[in-house]
Amino acid sequence: MNPARKRKLSIILFLLAGLAIAVGLATYAFRQNINLFYDPSQIAGGEAPVDVRIRAGGMVEEGSVRRDPDSLKVEFRVTDYASSVTVMYEGILPDLFAEGQGVVATGHLNGEGRFMAEQVLAKHDEQYMPPEVSKALEKASARAEEQGAKELPNY
Amino acid sequence: MWQFFHKLGSPKWFYGIAGRFMPWLLGIGLLLALSGIVWGLGFAPKDYLQGNSYRIIFIHVPTAFLAQSVYLMMAVAGVVTLVWKMKLADVFVKAVAPVGAALTFLALFTGAVWGQPTWGTWWIWDARLTSMLILLFLYLGVMALGSAIADEKSAARAVAVLVLVGVVNIPIIKYSVNWWNTLHQPATFKLTEKPTMPPEMWVPLLLVVVGLYLWFGWIALYRMQTEVLRRERRSRWVQDLMHPGGRSDVSSGGARADGV
């Protein structure tokens, strides 16, 4: 490579590195705005503003979903396995909504630390499997539970 | 290797060698992609949670993958344009930018179609979706800038700079799902780990991905050939190619070339 080209190439690489650092710092500074939602630990820690439209996300806690039999009102707890927050919602939930599944809810925190949701979206994870495999997995975990729950990981 | 690289400087040599690869790329690419799509859409098992709607990944993942790869290739070509001033690199950028835009649009569109039943919304301004939309605008910007500047050399340099500035978006797209909270799920396929998907799902997906890359090779060469012919339209070898046997009649050949 002749020296002129070498110099040009190193200038380009240098400028690209500078650009990458600048964009990296900018996105780092705006990370709370780029994050789509607050997780339950942030809400429990008081990081999320009260009475402002925000999003909260996490897993729907097992056994926490309570539906009002006379209306579309539903109440459930969203957890990140460290803290959890109670979500109140009135409306139709997406098909993928279930206990143990991820959700992202839009709404606001009221003064009592409850999350009043206007919209609930299901968050899919990166797992894909055929129905037979998932049934087999469920059976295996049920058997493991019968044999002794203490070997299961505690979250 | 350097000899091959320098040979690429000759449009005529490129035109010939591209023609030899193209039928293979198109044939094998279509065969792999179509068999993967038929397998994936028709025979692969359902997903335990999403049922049949997950099958959109057989289109969504390959197009999203290739859309980002094409941009990276354009960035490499942009460096070559700026450092070595090789015309063929600029021909490549000009030829593939619309292809990349179409792929990005397809990825966004199939994602929206999948998001409506799965998430409950067809669009959300999370980091992954937004950075992918920026990629679409980058492609459109590259196309617009390339055609806005009349002088070929300055157009090539301006486009190369724009492509290189935009390349910082690629790692942002890739890692957005790890760096920030997003509605979009993290990657199912990682280089270092086993995919979180059984082989009867990822094998057809891999077929479509490989097939689509080969198909891209074909369409890139095809569009580059066209662009090379357009740029070299006044040169002797293109004249000979267009009017075989008409070499003796120089004056009429020249008149016709001006009309092209």
Interface residues (C-beta under 8 A of the other chain):
Chain A: R5 K8 L9 I12 L16 L19 A20 V23 T27 R31 I34 N35 L36 F37 D39 G57 P94 D95 L96 Q101 V104 Q119 V120 L121 A122 K123 H124 D125 E126 Q127 Y128 M129 P130 P131 E132 V133 S134 K135
Chain B: P45 K46 D47 Y48 L49 Q50 Y54 I57 V79 L82 V83 W84 P117 T118 W119 G120 T121 I124 W125 D126 A127 L164 V165 V167 V168 I172 W179 W180 N181 T182 L183 Q185 P186 A187 T188 T196 M197 P198 E200 M201
